[in-house]
Amino acid sequence: MFNEGKYKEALPLLKEQALADAEDATAQFFYGVALVKTEKYNDALAVLKPVSEGTSAYKEDAAFFAALSAYKLNRKPEALGFAEKVSEGSAYYQPSQKIIKKCR
């Protein structure tokens, strides 16, 4: 469902998976993204912040989606902090740069 863009339908399953293992960065990341896609920005931040501070392969991707969530909540200093964590090699570098410009 997630891959088909059916984020609302995927949320309960992703939540269940994320709650089953708080250390599973993959489950946390995809649950967080689904929350962003369904405009549940506060919930998304709570899920994505620990992933962005961790060591998983999703660290920078989670930072971008956390930045986007914070920006949508008009929490620009927080959005800036997350967006600045996204390196040039990331697929989300350019979108992060846009958030940085909007927050400065």
C-alpha positions as CSV (number, residue, x, y, z in Angstrom):
1,M,0.0,0.0,0.0
2,F,2.8,2.4,0.9
3,N,4.5,1.9,-2.5
4,E,1.2,2.5,-4.2
5,G,0.8,5.9,-2.4
6,K,-2.0,4.6,-0.2
7,Y,-0.5,6.1,2.9
8,K,-3.8,6.4,4.9
9,E,-4.5,2.7,4.3
10,A,-0.9,1.7,5.1
11,L,-0.8,3.7,8.4
12,P,-2.3,1.1,10.7
13,L,0.0,-1.7,9.4
14,L,3.0,0.5,9.6
15,K,2.2,1.7,13.1
16,E,1.8,-1.9,14.2
17,Q,5.2,-2.8,12.8
18,A,6.8,0.3,14.2
19,L,5.4,-0.3,17.7
20,A,6.4,-4.0,17.6
21,D,10.1,-3.0,17.4
22,A,11.2,0.5,18.4
23,E,14.7,-0.3,17.2
24,D,13.7,-1.2,13.7
25,A,14.7,2.0,11.8
26,T,13.1,0.8,8.6
27,A,9.7,0.4,10.2
28,Q,10.1,3.7,12.0
29,F,11.1,5.5,8.9
30,F,8.3,4.3,6.7
31,Y,5.7,4.9,9.4
32,G,7.1,8.4,9.8
33,V,6.9,9.1,6.1
34,A,3.3,7.8,6.0
35,L,2.5,10.2,8.8
36,V,4.0,13.1,6.8
37,K,2.1,12.1,3.7
38,T,-1.1,12.1,5.7
39,E,-0.3,15.5,7.2
40,K,0.1,14.2,10.8
41,Y,3.2,16.3,11.3
42,N,3.5,16.3,15.1
43,D,3.2,12.5,15.1
44,A,5.7,12.3,12.3
45,L,8.3,14.4,14.2
46,A,8.0,12.1,17.2
47,V,8.8,9.1,15.0
48,L,11.4,10.6,12.7
49,K,13.5,12.5,15.2
50,P,15.0,9.4,16.8
51,V,15.7,7.9,13.3
52,S,17.4,11.1,12.2
53,E,19.6,11.0,15.3
54,G,20.5,7.3,14.9
55,T,23.0,5.5,12.7
56,S,20.8,3.8,10.2
57,A,20.8,4.2,6.4
58,Y,17.6,6.2,6.9
59,K,19.2,8.9,9.1
60,E,19.4,11.7,6.5
61,D,16.1,10.8,4.8
62,A,14.4,10.9,8.2
63,A,16.0,14.3,8.8
64,F,14.5,15.6,5.6
65,F,11.0,14.4,6.4
66,A,11.4,15.7,10.0
67,A,12.5,19.1,8.5
68,L,9.4,19.1,6.3
69,S,7.1,18.3,9.2
70,A,8.6,21.0,11.4
71,Y,8.3,23.5,8.5
72,K,4.7,22.6,7.9
73,L,4.1,23.2,11.7
74,N,5.8,26.6,11.3
75,R,8.6,25.5,13.6
76,K,11.3,27.0,11.4
77,P,14.3,26.8,13.7
78,E,13.6,23.1,14.2
79,A,13.1,22.6,10.5
80,L,16.4,24.3,9.8
81,G,18.2,22.1,12.2
82,F,16.9,18.9,10.6
83,A,17.4,20.2,7.0
84,E,21.0,21.0,7.7
85,K,21.7,17.4,8.6
86,V,21.0,16.3,5.0
87,S,24.3,16.0,3.1
88,E,24.9,16.7,-0.6
89,G,25.0,13.0,-1.5
90,S,21.4,12.5,-0.3
91,A,18.4,12.2,-2.7
92,Y,16.8,14.8,-0.4
93,Y,19.6,17.3,-0.5
94,Q,17.9,19.7,-3.0
95,P,14.5,19.7,-1.2
96,S,16.4,20.2,2.1
97,Q,18.1,23.2,0.6
98,K,14.8,24.7,-0.3
99,I,13.6,24.3,3.3
100,I,16.8,25.9,4.6
101,K,16.2,28.9,2.3
102,K,12.6,29.3,3.5
103,C,13.7,29.1,7.1
104,R,16.4,31.7,7.0
